[in-house]
Amino acid sequence: MTITETRYEHIVVTDQQIPLIAGTTMKVIELVLETQAYGWSAEELHFQHPYLSLGQIYSALAYYWDHKEALDADRTQRDEKVAALRQKTPLTPLHARIQAQRGQ
């Protein structure tokens, strides 16, 4: 895998154009999704991921806000792909029973 440095001190981009926190496997979008899903601040992200420095976290959040349109479009495309795959994939017997119990 080819890694390209960015002007963000702690952010690198893979050859698939996925921004990561340098030296980790943590994707920038993973931190962003946690802030959106749970309302976590940078300090809470640091508490939840103590192996990341606040500098790494703030750099990831800055990268997101500077590239928001592209990252959000990629996320939407991936969500649509997952939804299409779910529609094509038949339910397992376990999933069918769970849905039946929920009345879906």
Secondary structure as the mmCIF struct_conf table of DSSP 4:
data_model
#
loop_
_struct_conf.conf_type_id
_struct_conf.id
_struct_conf.beg_label_comp_id
_struct_conf.beg_label_asym_id
_struct_conf.beg_label_seq_id
_struct_conf.end_label_comp_id
_struct_conf.end_label_asym_id
_struct_conf.end_label_seq_id
STRN STRN1 ILE A 3 GLU A 5
BEND BEND1 ARG A 7 TYR A 8
TURN_TY1_P TURN_TY1_P1 GLU A 9 HIS A 10
STRN STRN2 ILE A 11 THR A 14
TURN_TY1_P TURN_TY1_P2 ASP A 15 GLN A 16
BEND BEND2 GLN A 17 GLN A 17
STRN STRN3 PRO A 19 ILE A 21
TURN_TY1_P TURN_TY1_P3 ALA A 22 GLY A 23
BEND BEND3 THR A 24 THR A 24
STRN STRN4 LYS A 27 LYS A 27
HELX_RH_AL_P HELX_RH_AL_P1 VAL A 28 TYR A 38
HELX_RH_AL_P HELX_RH_AL_P2 ALA A 42 GLN A 48
TURN_TY1_P TURN_TY1_P4 PRO A 50 TYR A 51
BEND BEND4 LEU A 52 LEU A 52
HELX_RH_AL_P HELX_RH_AL_P3 LEU A 54 ASP A 66
TURN_TY1_P TURN_TY1_P5 HIS A 67 HIS A 67
HELX_RH_AL_P HELX_RH_AL_P4 LYS A 68 LYS A 88
BEND BEND5 THR A 89 THR A 89
HELX_LH_PP_P HELX_LH_PP_P1 PRO A 90 THR A 92
HELX_RH_AL_P HELX_RH_AL_P5 PRO A 93 ARG A 102
TURN_TY1_P TURN_TY1_P6 GLY A 103 GLY A 103
#
